[in-house]
Amino acid sequence: MMNVTIFGKGNMGQAIGKNFEDAGNTVHYVGSATPKNEVTIGEIVVLAVPYPAVSSILANFAEELKGKIIVDITNPVNFDTFDDLVVPADSSAAAEIAKQATDSKLVKGFNTTFAATLATKKVAGQHQTTVLLASDDQEAKKIVTEALAGSDLAVLDAGSLKRARELEAMGFLQISLAAAEKISWTGGFGVFH
């Protein structure tokens, strides 16, 4: 089993962490007030923080993150307007993060799921929650998939890191629909295969 470090103690961080724990992994949480010398960096690192917070985490832990699998769950939504993404149209948060974390293995994941659907492992209380993973590192995707085996989540390989742009667009649409109360925060997109 793996040691998983989750930056972020909010709903998403807790729900993701619980799934890794359900699958038999050890999870350490890092909050914004956690002293650096008390941070344990596992083989898998989950960035369960808002996109604007990622850059400082990558800078502060640059040495510790070398060679690690970093799972980016961010949706770079402009939360002032809920009408735009804050990354270039031909890019993604994951691509921007990959430019900074060049010595890490980046995986995009969990950004098309809400915390409630990760906690219950069901979308709208009916359909199994599916986590979509995108990465240029096949081994990293395999390790994350294996680390979630036994969590009762479905995990699906969504392709290369280029697919992060589409995953973030899906996440953005889902958040926009929920913020406008057109769907509930327990709903969302399901993948049936």
Sequence and secondary structure as in RCSB ss.txt:
>XXXX:A:sequence
MMNVTIFGKGNMGQAIGKNFEDAGNTVHYVGSATPKNEVTIGEIVVLAVPYPAVSSILANFAEELKGKIIVDITN
PVNFDTFDDLVVPADSSAAAEIAKQATDSKLVKGFNTTFAATLATKKVAGQHQTTVLLASDDQEAKKIVTEALAG
SDLAVLDAGSLKRARELEAMGFLQISLAAAEKISWTGGFGVFH
>XXXX:A:secstr
  EEEEE  SHHHHHHHHHHHHTT EEEEE TTS GGG    SEEEE S HHHHHHHHHHTTTTTTT EEEE   
 B TTTSS BSS TT  HHHHHHHH TTSEEEE STTS HHHHHHSEETTTEE EEEEE S HHHHHHHHHHHTT
SS EEEEEESGGGHHHHHHHHHHHHHHHHTTSS TT       
